[in-house]
Amino acid sequence: KQTNIKKRHKGISAFVVPMDAPGFSLGAKEDKLGIRASSTSNLIMDNVRIPKSHLIGEPGQGFKIAMQTLDGGRIGVAGQALGIASASIDCAVKYALERHAFGKPIAEMQTIQNKISQMVVARDGARLLTWRAAQLKDNGERFTREAAMAKLAASEAATMCAHQAIQVLGGMGYVSDMPAERHYRDARITEIYEGTSEIQHLVIAGDVLKEYKQSY
């Protein structure tokens, strides 16, 4: 909540709002493209009043707290994206080994092998970035740039792997009997929430530029 308009973002404070607070309610459940096992709805606050004791941190620290929460959340989203990427790889490789064409498994075809290689390299590279960001966070060190890099790499790897899994499966990848189409739908949100891929680029580049300016 903006507790001091004149201070702009430094005038934002964070509060705990109880679910049973008068005026607080949940909006209708959204019908989403993916992550359908998770419910999503708007938080509606109509003239909600809460006591000062519900303040988180100090007055004016709300924006800082929100940004720190995003940093940590980006590591979590990276982990989610890695799971989707891995599931997509599992689906594609198993199908490629079982599906035969021209008298042999399609896994023996160079085009399919190239796709598998690209998927695994992207997934494993993103995994290392995610581990680095998590380690920095656990050690109490600054990890803003590293979290953004992990989230960016992992989410884009998830989308790419899910896309390529469908390509490996062909028509079977487009039907709900196979898990590939679900992975594709679930992957998309990882490039959106906790900051879009475009925002991650801004965070990363901004931090790099700041570092170089300070070195002059």
C-alpha positions as CSV (number, residue, x, y, z in Angstrom):
1,K,0.0,0.0,0.0
2,Q,1.2,3.6,-0.8
3,T,1.6,5.1,2.7
4,N,3.4,8.1,1.5
5,I,2.6,9.3,-2.0
6,K,5.3,12.0,-2.1
7,K,8.1,9.4,-1.7
8,R,6.8,7.4,-4.7
9,H,8.2,3.8,-4.5
10,K,10.0,4.5,-1.2
11,G,6.6,5.4,0.3
12,I,5.2,1.9,-0.3
13,S,4.7,-0.3,2.8
14,A,3.9,-4.1,3.0
15,F,1.1,-5.5,5.2
16,V,-0.4,-8.9,6.1
17,V,-4.1,-9.0,5.1
18,P,-6.0,-11.8,6.8
19,M,-8.4,-13.8,4.7
20,D,-11.3,-12.9,7.0
21,A,-10.7,-9.2,6.9
22,P,-13.9,-7.3,6.2
23,G,-14.0,-6.3,2.5
24,F,-11.5,-8.9,1.4
25,S,-12.7,-11.6,-1.1
26,L,-11.6,-13.8,-3.9
27,G,-12.6,-13.2,-7.5
28,A,-13.8,-15.9,-9.9
29,K,-11.5,-18.8,-10.6
30,E,-9.7,-18.1,-13.9
31,D,-9.9,-20.7,-16.8
32,K,-6.2,-20.9,-17.7
33,L,-4.2,-22.2,-20.6
34,G,-1.9,-24.2,-18.4
35,I,-1.0,-25.1,-14.7
36,R,-4.7,-25.9,-14.4
37,A,-4.1,-27.9,-11.2
38,S,-3.4,-24.6,-9.5
39,S,-6.3,-22.2,-8.9
40,T,-5.9,-18.6,-9.9
41,S,-8.2,-15.7,-9.0
42,N,-8.1,-12.0,-8.3
43,L,-7.7,-10.7,-4.7
44,I,-10.4,-8.1,-4.1
45,M,-10.0,-5.5,-1.4
46,D,-13.0,-3.2,-1.0
47,N,-12.2,-0.6,1.7
48,V,-10.2,-3.1,3.7
49,R,-8.8,-1.7,7.0
50,I,-6.1,-3.4,9.0
51,P,-4.2,-2.4,12.1
52,K,-0.6,-1.1,12.1
53,S,0.5,-4.3,13.8
54,H,0.1,-6.0,10.4
55,L,3.0,-4.0,8.9
56,I,5.8,-6.1,7.5
57,G,9.2,-4.6,8.2
58,E,9.4,-0.9,8.4
59,P,7.2,1.8,6.8
60,G,8.5,2.5,3.3
61,Q,10.1,-0.9,2.8
62,G,7.3,-2.4,0.9
63,F,8.8,-2.0,-2.6
64,K,12.1,-3.4,-1.4
65,I,10.4,-6.4,0.2
66,A,8.4,-7.1,-3.0
67,M,11.6,-7.0,-5.1
68,Q,13.4,-9.4,-2.7
69,T,10.4,-11.7,-2.8
70,L,10.5,-11.7,-6.6
71,D,14.2,-12.5,-6.6
72,G,13.6,-15.6,-4.5
73,G,10.5,-16.5,-6.5
74,R,12.4,-16.5,-9.7
75,I,14.6,-19.3,-8.4
76,G,11.4,-21.3,-7.7
77,V,10.0,-20.7,-11.1
78,A,13.3,-21.8,-12.6
79,G,13.0,-25.0,-10.7
80,Q,9.4,-25.4,-12.0
81,A,10.6,-24.8,-15.6
82,L,13.4,-27.3,-15.2
83,G,10.8,-29.9,-14.2
84,I,8.7,-29.2,-17.3
85,A,11.8,-29.3,-19.5
86,S,12.9,-32.7,-18.0
87,A,9.4,-34.1,-18.4
88,S,9.4,-33.0,-22.0
89,I,12.7,-34.7,-22.6
90,D,11.5,-37.9,-21.0
91,C,8.4,-37.9,-23.2
92,A,10.3,-37.2,-26.4
93,V,13.2,-39.7,-25.8
94,K,10.9,-42.6,-24.8
95,Y,8.7,-42.0,-27.8
96,A,11.7,-41.8,-30.1
97,L,13.0,-45.1,-28.9
98,E,9.6,-46.9,-29.3
99,R,8.4,-45.3,-32.5
100,H,9.6,-47.0,-35.6
101,A,9.8,-45.6,-39.1
102,F,11.5,-47.1,-42.2
103,G,12.3,-50.2,-40.2
104,K,14.1,-48.6,-37.3
105,P,13.4,-46.4,-34.2
106,I,13.2,-42.7,-35.1
107,A,15.8,-42.2,-32.3
108,E,18.4,-43.3,-34.8
109,M,17.6,-40.5,-37.1
110,Q,20.0,-37.6,-37.0
111,T,17.3,-34.9,-37.0
112,I,15.7,-36.5,-33.9
113,Q,19.1,-36.8,-32.2
114,N,19.8,-33.1,-32.9
115,K,16.6,-32.2,-31.2
116,I,17.3,-34.4,-28.1
117,S,20.8,-32.8,-27.9
118,Q,19.5,-29.3,-28.0
119,M,16.9,-30.0,-25.4
120,V,19.4,-31.6,-22.9
121,V,22.0,-28.9,-23.4
122,A,19.4,-26.1,-22.7
123,R,18.0,-27.9,-19.7
124,D,21.3,-28.8,-18.1
125,G,22.7,-25.3,-18.7
126,A,19.7,-23.7,-17.0
127,R,20.0,-26.2,-14.2
128,L,23.5,-25.1,-13.4
129,L,22.4,-21.4,-13.4
130,T,19.6,-22.3,-11.0
131,W,21.9,-24.1,-8.7
132,R,24.2,-21.1,-8.6
133,A,21.4,-18.7,-7.8
134,A,20.1,-21.0,-5.1
135,Q,23.5,-21.4,-3.5
136,L,24.1,-17.6,-3.4
137,K,20.7,-17.2,-1.8
138,D,21.4,-19.9,0.8
139,N,24.7,-18.3,1.6
140,G,23.1,-14.9,2.2
141,E,24.8,-13.3,-0.8
142,R,23.4,-11.0,-3.4
143,F,21.6,-13.0,-6.1
144,T,19.4,-10.7,-8.1
145,R,21.2,-11.0,-11.4
146,E,21.8,-14.7,-11.0
147,A,18.1,-15.4,-10.2
148,A,17.0,-13.5,-13.3
149,M,19.5,-15.4,-15.4
150,A,18.3,-18.7,-14.0
151,K,14.7,-17.9,-14.5
152,L,15.2,-16.6,-18.0
153,A,17.3,-19.6,-19.1
154,A,15.1,-22.2,-17.5
155,S,11.8,-20.8,-18.7
156,E,13.0,-20.5,-22.3
157,A,14.5,-24.0,-22.1
158,A,11.1,-25.3,-20.8
159,T,9.2,-23.7,-23.7
160,M,11.8,-24.9,-26.3
161,C,11.9,-28.5,-24.9
162,A,8.1,-28.7,-24.8
163,H,7.9,-27.4,-28.3
164,Q,10.5,-29.9,-29.6
165,A,8.8,-32.8,-27.7
166,I,5.7,-32.1,-29.7
167,Q,7.8,-32.1,-32.9
168,V,9.3,-35.4,-32.1
169,L,5.9,-37.0,-31.4
170,G,4.4,-35.4,-34.5
171,G,0.6,-35.8,-34.5
172,M,0.7,-37.7,-31.3
173,G,2.2,-34.7,-29.6
174,Y,-1.0,-32.7,-30.3
175,V,-3.5,-35.0,-28.6
176,S,-4.3,-35.0,-24.9
177,D,-3.6,-38.8,-24.7
178,M,0.1,-37.9,-24.6
179,P,1.6,-35.5,-22.0
180,A,3.5,-33.4,-24.5
181,E,0.7,-31.0,-25.1
182,R,0.3,-30.4,-21.3
183,H,4.0,-29.6,-20.9
184,Y,3.7,-27.1,-23.8
185,R,0.8,-25.4,-22.1
186,D,2.4,-25.4,-18.6
187,A,5.7,-24.1,-19.9
188,R,4.3,-20.8,-21.2
189,I,3.6,-19.4,-17.8
190,T,7.2,-19.7,-16.7
191,E,8.1,-17.0,-19.2
192,I,5.5,-14.7,-17.8
193,Y,5.0,-14.7,-14.0
194,E,7.7,-13.5,-11.5
195,G,8.6,-11.1,-14.3
196,T,8.5,-11.8,-18.1
197,S,11.5,-12.8,-20.1
198,E,11.7,-9.2,-21.3
199,I,11.9,-8.0,-17.7
200,Q,14.7,-10.5,-16.9
201,H,16.8,-9.1,-19.7
202,L,16.3,-5.6,-18.2
203,V,17.3,-6.8,-14.8
204,I,20.4,-8.6,-16.1
205,A,21.6,-5.9,-18.4
206,G,20.9,-3.2,-15.7
207,D,23.0,-5.0,-13.2
208,V,25.8,-5.5,-15.7
209,L,25.9,-1.9,-16.7
210,K,25.8,-0.8,-13.0
211,E,28.8,-3.0,-12.3
212,Y,30.8,-1.6,-15.2
213,K,30.0,2.0,-14.4
214,Q,31.2,1.5,-10.8
215,S,34.5,0.1,-12.1
216,Y,35.4,3.2,-14.0
